[in-house]
Amino acid sequence: MVGIDALSRARDALARHDWQACHDLVAGVSVDEPAVEAQRLDLLADAAWWLGQVEASIEARQVAHGVFESLGDNRRAGMCAVWLYQDHCLRARPAAASGWLQRAHRALDGDTDCAEYGALLLREAEVAHGEARLDQAAELAEQARKLSRALASADLEAEALQTLGRVLIDAGQPKAGLANLDEAMLLAVEGQLGPYATGKVYCSLISACEELGDLRRAAEWTEATATWAAQHPFAIFPGICRVHRAVVLERRGALADAEREATRACAELLESHLPNAVTAYAEVGDIRRRLGDLQRAEEAFARAEELSGRVCAGTALLRLAQGRLEDARRLIASCLCDEPPERLSRTRLLPAAVQIAVATNDLDGAHAAVHELESIARRFDTPMLHALAALARGRLHLAQGNHSDAAAILRSAVRQWQELQVPYEVATATTLLGQAQTEAGDDAAKESFAKARALFEQIGARLDARGIDTPTRTRRPSGLTDREIEVLRLIAGGRSNKEIAAELHLSAKTVSRHLTNIFNKIGVTSRAAATAYAFEQHLVNRRPQ
């Protein structure tokens, strides 16, 4: 049996964040008095949730909801339903989550002056936000904010501010959105919030910084949040913080450290927060792809897709690295279809869409993706988005044969990424700059390639380092350019146009143009004759067997 005194001690344990003590006080017992039993189950659900036992929390909360409902305690029944909506979302069960949201509506119908109703408003705002009904989402969040001040509820106010902030950011008002997030964060750092509201505000601000490309701010808050999360050792928040830390480390070029953090996050979140576990696995896959570990990248992406039922955008780039161009094109198109146009979230997809479109000779598709990315960059006006757009535009100019334009904008992209201190993108932009310089006959190409290779090797991006071509300008038989010599060597190696395009990160159309120029310059009409010429001029080491 458990009595009122035990319940009181359990509440005290919960208040001081001793989740295990609270759990031990109320687990494994039963109470004949329904009102006391419902409270016991509610406390058990809270403790289990903080211990990362989300399924056990759901089980206890569902029973508590039924008892509260039978007692006519609609506020507590409604709050249980709100939590159950959220927890089924954590376990990626949208149908069950929707059902519990409807039960929360039924329980709180007409009772609009309580914190429970405010919690319901915020969940409705999150649903509207996810469905791109941004005006409605903002209105619901604003209602919750006004209610929080009438009730003097700091937790409700902070959650309302962070919800409104994220909606405003997605609506193209990043300054106003971040101002709301800053106000919510102020409540957190002042210690006015409970642990759930604190964790949610921390994570929301960091996610917003990552999306907008405010990398310094994201790194600063990631460390602050990790320190806070360490004080809640049984909570699910350390795993979420680890995902954010992995993103920061990856962008700073510490790929091996980033992989370790993201891998740990996968294990920590798998049984508690499925959407973030999916994010962690996708992050692991992307890091491994950059490290050149394609097989293990495949495993990580497959696990993410198994858990979510959706394709990872990173898988499309993996297919590109594997030379599976049509698969890459199909996958990135599917990912883009899942995201509404002109949304900030599409900036995770559009650079990959440009790269894949160029590789598959879809220059119209590449142009459309670049145009949209530039439009989003102008709308949100952050340094990282402008850098992404510059890199994408440079890639497109290069594929179109606009070498001088490509070189100019890629020099700008290199500078922008250097200022952001993102070495992988610096190296990528420098590689493309070297290609543009090569096509323009600029001797600076050799230096660009050397810098890019050194940077890729420094951060461990082995696949990219191997893919860099440092052209030699010592011999140019028949007036061939450095790029044409490289293409001719690959032709002599038996590569198809598609394979050459994938290896050199060019479009098939550009490769075809090079081939025409080569044939005209060396006076041949077939690939076999071009191959023979390459061996005669000692451009390759030996004839194929």
Buried (B, 14 or more C-beta within 10 A) or exposed (E): EBEEEBBEBBBEBBEEBBBEBBBEBBBEEEBEEBEBBBBBBBBBBBBBBBBBBBEBBBBBBBBBBBBBBEEEBBBBBBBBBBBBBBBBBBBBBEEBBEBBBEBBBEBBEEEEEBBBBBBBBBBBBBBBBEEBBBEBBBBBBBBBBBBBEEBEBBBBBBBBBBBBBBBBBBBBBBEBBBBBBEBBBEBBEEEBBEBBBBBBBBBBBBBBBBBBBBBEBBBBBBBBBBEBBEEBEBBBBBBBBBBBBBBBBBBBBBBEBBBBBBBBBBEBBBBBBBBBBBBBBBBBBBBBBBBBBBEBBBBBBBBBBEBBEEBBBBBBBBBBBBBBBEBBBBBBBBBBEEBEEEBBEBBBBBBBBBBBBBBBBBBEBBBBBBBBBBEBBEBBEBBBBBBBBBBBBBBBBBBBBBBEBBBBBBBBBBBBBBEBBBBBBBBBBBBBBBBBBBBBEBEEBBBBBBBBBEBBBEBBBBBBBEBBBBBEBEEBBBEBBBBBBBBBBBBBBEBEBBBBBBBBBBBBBBBBBBBEBBBEBBEBEEBEEBBBBBBEBEBBEEEEE
